[in-house]
Each structure stands twice: as C-alpha cells, then as structure tokens.
Amino acid sequence: MISKKIAKHQIITRRRLHQKAELKKISAIDNDTLRLVLEAFRSVKHQSFSDDDIQVFKRCEQYRHALLKDNQKVSYEIFGLDTSATVSEICAKAASKQKWCQLLYGITKKLNHPSILEIGTNLGISGSYLLEAAKHQKSFFSTMEGLPKLCEIASEQFKTITSSNNFEVIQGLYDDTFPKVIQNTQAYNFLFIDGNHKKKPTLQYFNDLKLKMKTPAIFVFDDIYWSTEMKEAWSIIKNDSAVNFTIDLYEQGIVIIDTEETIKNKHFNLHLAY
C-alpha cells in the first residue's frame, strides 16, 4: 500500500512539473471536443465558475452532506452477500469527490444536447451534477445501479432537479441490464463508466458502447489506476483504433472519439486533484 502511494505521488509530481507544456500541446490542436474538455478542466483547476455554477455546487454538496448523516441500512443481498452498510458509509467510501463531479458538470454543460449514460449510479451525487448541467438543454440521462435502495434514493434526488421524463434509473445486475441498454434506440455522446473496476467488463462496456455513441463522443473512466486490471484495460482503451484523444488524469481517464478527426491515439497526461 505504501509503495503504491509513493508511485502515485511520483507520477503526479512529474505531471505537475510538465503540466504547462502539456496544456500548450493540447491547446495547439484544433478540435472542438478536445477544446471543450480542456476548458472544463481549466475551470475546475482554477475554480473559475459563474455564480449560477457555484449555487449548483452548493445544492449538490448539501445533498452529499445529508447522505453523510443518513444511517439507513442498505442490503447487498442482490449480489448474493449477507451484508449491509449505512447510506453514510457508502457515501463516504464510494461517492465521487467534489472536484471530479465539477469536471463532469463542466463537460456536460458545454456539450450540445447531451445524451448521458452513467454506469454506477451509487447514491446519485455525480448524477446530480450531470443533471444540473444538462437540465436547461435538450438532454436525457440514463444511469445504472444494482442496489435497489440506492436507485430509490437517487431517483428521489433527481426529481428535485428535473422532470422524471428527462432521466431513467436502471436497476438490476449489470449482466441483466447492460444488454437491454445496448439494444435500446438511445445513443449517447457522454458516457461515465464507474460501475465495475475489472478489466473484462470495462473493456466490454467500451467496445459495446462504441456502437451506441453519437460522435463526437466523450467517455470518462473512473479509477483507471485502481488495480493492475484497470491499468491494463485503460492501456487497451487508449490505443483502440477508434480513439482520437485521451487525457489521463490519474483518478479518471477521458477518451474522445470523433469520426471527423484524422488525428488518432494522441495521449496527454494532466493533474487535476489528489
């Protein structure tokens, strides 16, 4: 564990030292989607948001704080486990951190008619940021979660943000629900993958969802350095023939696929937050 933390800090230190040069390289590329992601990154890095954005973040974080005080029990029976955890424990351990949610928000807000798929609803904190960013546009948000109680909690939260016509919470084991997502007619231009941290399912999600995207499309993979398996999956995804650009943020990996772009497999490394 200690060696892993040392390796992480070494990687991040190198990135911070070379960040200015890396940002300059990205800025030199004339691609609207890459520029959009870069603008969102800079907004979070420098905390340069509008007053309206700041009010959105306050609402989302108030929801997080309420969850951290919630002692409802959540059963893991659906996964065949005779265990449970409180909402507050799940929120503290598994919910996306504020800066990473802000990045998702910033990207979504800049997209034209965002159609969003999230794999891994959890308690709906990241989903709240995504819905807040998209609610004034023509948009739709789909999110998948295995635990029924989490789906219930997230759905109630989402209804405070937008009409239930603008989102769906798909409850069930991914082995059962993911094939249905692939078969439906909805196409996505923003895909946040945070539901499984194993190599095989991560690659399956990516390969299958390439058939469900409308380009230009942005994929965000969470916890790309979580394990050896995730690092292997991230390496394979980065070098996929369909990929134009990737931005490795250590905690998250961003993939851009744009069928109108001729540049392929151009990779960048940046640092946003620990």
ZADO-207895 format. One record per residue (C-alpha): residue in one letter; x, y, z negated. Coordinates in steps of 0.001 Angstrom, whole numbers, plus 500000, padded with zeros to 6 digits. Each point is the difference from the previous one (the first is absolute). Last residue first. Layout:
<robas>
<roba "A"; <X; Y; Z>> ...
</robas>
This chain:
<robas>
<roba "Y"; <494573; 514181; 505480>> <roba "A"; <498845; 502667; 502439>> <roba "L"; <500180; 501080; 503641>> <roba "H"; <503298; 498689; 501393>> <roba "L"; <500518; 499527; 503725>> <roba "N"; <501307; 497298; 502342>> <roba "F"; <499328; 500129; 503747>> <roba "H"; <499561; 497374; 502694>> <roba "K"; <499476; 500254; 503766>> <roba "N"; <498622; 496694; 501238>> <roba "K"; <498765; 501243; 503388>> <roba "I"; <499947; 503380; 501730>> <roba "T"; <497636; 499984; 503004>> <roba "E"; <496953; 501435; 498213>> <roba "E"; <496531; 499762; 501537>> <roba "T"; <499284; 496668; 498267>> <roba "D"; <500566; 501608; 496621>> <roba "I"; <500742; 497695; 497066>> <roba "I"; <501281; 501710; 496889>> <roba "V"; <501148; 498020; 496962>> <roba "I"; <500419; 501416; 496505>> <roba "G"; <501713; 497999; 497261>> <roba "Q"; <499257; 500634; 496355>> <roba "E"; <501933; 499882; 496734>> <roba "Y"; <503311; 500184; 501881>> <roba "L"; <498912; 502964; 502132>> <roba "D"; <500849; 498224; 503273>> <roba "I"; <498650; 501983; 502940>> <roba "T"; <499291; 497975; 503114>> <roba "F"; <499599; 501051; 503620>> <roba "N"; <498920; 498450; 503302>> <roba "V"; <498801; 496535; 499019>> <roba "A"; <498444; 497705; 502605>> <roba "S"; <503148; 497888; 500461>> <roba "D"; <500138; 499144; 496299>> <roba "N"; <503283; 501086; 498451>> <roba "K"; <498560; 501802; 497011>> <roba "I"; <497482; 497199; 499384>> <roba "I"; <502725; 497351; 499797>> <roba "S"; <502079; 502067; 497558>> <roba "W"; <496922; 500748; 497873>> <roba "A"; <499127; 496308; 499785>> <roba "E"; <503532; 499136; 498900>> <roba "K"; <499958; 502733; 497347>> <roba "M"; <496604; 498741; 498848>> <roba "E"; <501264; 496436; 499659>> <roba "T"; <503118; 501115; 498117>> <roba "S"; <497726; 501760; 497534>> <roba "W"; <498305; 503325; 499295>> <roba "Y"; <502155; 501888; 502497>> <roba "I"; <497106; 500757; 502371>> <roba "D"; <497757; 500893; 497057>> <roba "D"; <497200; 501538; 502097>> <roba "F"; <499678; 499770; 503770>> <roba "V"; <498608; 503035; 501817>> <roba "F"; <498859; 499491; 503582>> <roba "I"; <499379; 502989; 502268>> <roba "A"; <498252; 499683; 503340>> <roba "P"; <500252; 502007; 503212>> <roba "T"; <498222; 498021; 501074>> <roba "K"; <496808; 498235; 499086>> <roba "M"; <500672; 496999; 497835>> <roba "K"; <498183; 496682; 499828>> <roba "L"; <502392; 497872; 502100>> <roba "K"; <502973; 501342; 498044>> <roba "L"; <497965; 498898; 496996>> <roba "D"; <500668; 496340; 500715>> <roba "N"; <503780; 500396; 500164>> <roba "F"; <500190; 502261; 496959>> <roba "Y"; <497656; 498006; 497800>> <roba "Q"; <501743; 496759; 500962>> <roba "L"; <503395; 501489; 499219>> <roba "T"; <498829; 500989; 496526>> <roba "P"; <498337; 496603; 499553>> <roba "K"; <503269; 498148; 500746>> <roba "K"; <502411; 502222; 498076>> <roba "K"; <498285; 500279; 496642>> <roba "H"; <499027; 503184; 498202>> <roba "N"; <496272; 499871; 500617>> <roba "G"; <497418; 502760; 499812>> <roba "D"; <501804; 503247; 500699>> <roba "I"; <499744; 500537; 503753>> <roba "F"; <498788; 503513; 500866>> <roba "L"; <498788; 500230; 503594>> <roba "F"; <499313; 503263; 501831>> <roba "N"; <498810; 499999; 503623>> <roba "Y"; <497367; 497300; 499620>> <roba "A"; <497573; 498236; 502342>> <roba "Q"; <496570; 498779; 498847>> <roba "T"; <498307; 497371; 502166>> <roba "N"; <500115; 497154; 497482>> <roba "Q"; <501951; 496783; 500547>> <roba "I"; <503218; 501094; 498299>> <roba "V"; <498087; 501162; 496937>> <roba "K"; <498193; 496658; 499892>> <roba "P"; <503319; 498131; 500117>> <roba "F"; <501190; 502139; 497038>> <roba "T"; <497017; 499139; 497808>> <roba "D"; <500420; 496278; 499341>> <roba "D"; <503780; 499680; 499652>> <roba "Y"; <499914; 503416; 498351>> <roba "L"; <497934; 498664; 497106>> <roba "G"; <496862; 502050; 499635>> <roba "Q"; <498591; 503510; 499839>> <roba "I"; <499982; 502405; 502939>> <roba "V"; <499473; 503552; 498762>> <roba "E"; <498451; 502035; 502802>> <roba "F"; <500203; 503705; 500720>> <roba "N"; <498320; 502919; 501752>> <roba "N"; <496393; 498873; 499692>> <roba "S"; <500446; 499909; 496207>> <roba "S"; <500016; 503788; 500191>> <roba "T"; <503073; 501753; 498648>> <roba "I"; <502019; 500782; 496884>> <roba "T"; <497827; 498908; 497061>> <roba "K"; <499009; 496899; 501966>> <roba "F"; <503689; 499042; 500155>> <roba "Q"; <500144; 499726; 496203>> <roba "E"; <497027; 497643; 499842>> <roba "S"; <501548; 497862; 502730>> <roba "A"; <503343; 499851; 498163>> <roba "I"; <498418; 498692; 496791>> <roba "E"; <497930; 497368; 501791>> <roba "C"; <502887; 498854; 502186>> <roba "L"; <502198; 499737; 496901>> <roba "K"; <497382; 497844; 498310>> <roba "P"; <499729; 497685; 503024>> <roba "L"; <503759; 499248; 500166>> <roba "G"; <501187; 499174; 503522>> <roba "E"; <500300; 503458; 501522>> <roba "M"; <499809; 501421; 503510>> <roba "T"; <499525; 503612; 501101>> <roba "S"; <498293; 501498; 503037>> <roba "F"; <499873; 503767; 500507>> <roba "F"; <498195; 501784; 502826>> <roba "S"; <500547; 503434; 501498>> <roba "K"; <498496; 503003; 501729>> <roba "Q"; <501734; 502596; 497896>> <roba "H"; <499162; 501838; 496782>> <roba "K"; <500222; 496815; 497916>> <roba "A"; <503386; 498863; 501306>> <roba "A"; <502421; 501410; 497445>> <roba "E"; <497660; 499346; 497072>> <roba "L"; <499436; 496467; 501273>> <roba "L"; <503730; 499265; 500132>> <roba "Y"; <500655; 501482; 496551>> <roba "S"; <497123; 497997; 498529>> <roba "G"; <501241; 496851; 501753>> <roba "S"; <503398; 500435; 498332>> <roba "I"; <498178; 500008; 496656>> <roba "G"; <497431; 497341; 500913>> <roba "L"; <500391; 497572; 497123>> <roba "N"; <501975; 497406; 502025>> <roba "T"; <499002; 500576; 503607>> <roba "G"; <502703; 497751; 501482>> <roba "I"; <499946; 499894; 503789>> <roba "E"; <499048; 503504; 501054>> <roba "L"; <498581; 500648; 503452>> <roba "I"; <499463; 503546; 501219>> <roba "S"; <498367; 501585; 503016>> <roba "P"; <501207; 503581; 500006>> <roba "H"; <498279; 502384; 502416>> <roba "N"; <503128; 501992; 500965>> <roba "L"; <502642; 499401; 497355>> <roba "K"; <501402; 502880; 497960>> <roba "K"; <497889; 499314; 496916>> <roba "T"; <500923; 496326; 500113>> <roba "I"; <503740; 500671; 499945>> <roba "G"; <499756; 502417; 497090>> <roba "Y"; <497710; 497723; 497985>> <roba "L"; <502264; 496986; 500450>> <roba "L"; <502929; 502175; 498891>> <roba "Q"; <498031; 501272; 497016>> <roba "C"; <499280; 496406; 499005>> <roba "W"; <503744; 499331; 500042>> <roba "K"; <500566; 503047; 497797>> <roba "Q"; <497315; 498928; 497517>> <roba "K"; <501022; 496404; 499411>> <roba "S"; <498065; 497112; 501536>> <roba "A"; <498086; 497890; 497470>> <roba "A"; <501501; 496671; 498925>> <roba "K"; <501323; 500062; 496444>> <roba "A"; <498351; 502963; 498277>> <roba "C"; <496715; 499544; 501852>> <roba "I"; <499882; 496271; 499368>> <roba "E"; <500679; 500514; 496279>> <roba "S"; <497349; 502735; 499739>> <roba "V"; <497434; 497833; 501774>> <roba "T"; <500633; 497296; 497426>> <roba "A"; <501475; 496667; 500967>> <roba "S"; <498648; 496489; 500420>> <roba "T"; <501216; 496428; 500190>> <roba "D"; <498687; 496546; 500870>> <roba "L"; <501384; 500179; 503524>> <roba "G"; <498397; 498424; 503076>> <roba "F"; <500425; 503175; 502039>> <roba "I"; <496288; 500824; 499641>> <roba "E"; <500390; 499510; 496235>> <roba "Y"; <502277; 503028; 499674>> <roba "S"; <497605; 501656; 497547>> <roba "V"; <499996; 503739; 499329>> <roba "K"; <499351; 501159; 496436>> <roba "Q"; <498792; 503545; 499382>> <roba "N"; <502456; 501980; 497876>> <roba "D"; <499898; 503243; 501987>> <roba "K"; <502393; 502687; 498702>> <roba "L"; <502447; 499711; 502915>> <roba "L"; <496994; 499968; 502318>> <roba "A"; <498956; 503450; 498811>> <roba "H"; <503527; 501286; 500616>> <roba "R"; <499907; 498658; 503570>> <roba "Y"; <496654; 501721; 500663>> <roba "Q"; <501426; 503252; 498669>> <roba "E"; <502923; 499395; 502373>> <roba "C"; <497674; 499859; 502978>> <roba "R"; <498190; 503164; 498955>> <roba "K"; <503253; 501867; 499376>> <roba "F"; <501372; 498870; 503365>> <roba "V"; <496923; 501357; 501763>> <roba "Q"; <500380; 503336; 498183>> <roba "I"; <503620; 500177; 501135>> <roba "D"; <498976; 499363; 503586>> <roba "D"; <497475; 502836; 499844>> <roba "D"; <502648; 502373; 498621>> <roba "S"; <502195; 499112; 502964>> <roba "F"; <503017; 497768; 499636>> <roba "S"; <503762; 500492; 500063>> <roba "Q"; <501228; 497476; 497437>> <roba "H"; <503483; 500111; 501567>> <roba "K"; <500315; 496245; 500516>> <roba "V"; <496253; 499563; 500407>> <roba "S"; <499638; 502647; 502696>> <roba "R"; <503238; 498849; 501624>> <roba "F"; <498715; 496433; 500346>> <roba "A"; <496695; 501175; 501471>> <roba "E"; <501855; 502110; 502566>> <roba "L"; <502247; 497037; 500871>> <roba "V"; <496984; 497752; 500476>> <roba "L"; <498413; 502494; 502397>> <roba "R"; <503280; 500444; 501888>> <roba "L"; <500217; 496240; 500512>> <roba "T"; <496440; 500047; 501283>> <roba "D"; <500603; 502924; 502350>> <roba "N"; <503178; 498633; 501562>> <roba "D"; <502721; 502334; 501221>> <roba "I"; <503029; 498729; 498120>> <roba "A"; <502414; 502649; 498680>> <roba "S"; <498161; 500238; 496673>> <roba "I"; <500836; 496357; 499249>> <roba "K"; <503715; 500583; 500520>> <roba "K"; <499925; 503150; 497849>> <roba "L"; <498242; 498107; 497227>> <roba "E"; <502784; 497417; 500066>> <roba "A"; <502685; 502677; 499763>> <roba "K"; <498301; 501601; 496995>> <roba "Q"; <499454; 496618; 498348>> <roba "H"; <503605; 498804; 500124>> <roba "L"; <500896; 500474; 496316>> <roba "R"; <496460; 499131; 498901>> <roba "R"; <500114; 496795; 501990>> <roba "R"; <503315; 498946; 498508>> <roba "T"; <498664; 500622; 496484>> <roba "I"; <496860; 498006; 500798>> <roba "I"; <501993; 496961; 501106>> <roba "Q"; <502278; 500159; 496951>> <roba "H"; <497021; 500437; 497688>> <roba "K"; <498303; 496926; 501446>> <roba "A"; <503166; 497892; 499750>> <roba "I"; <500378; 500981; 496323>> <roba "K"; <496356; 499114; 499329>> <roba "K"; <500430; 496591; 501647>> <roba "S"; <503181; 499348; 498011>> <roba "I"; <498114; 500772; 496767>> <roba "M"; <497204; 497572; 500897>> 
</robas>
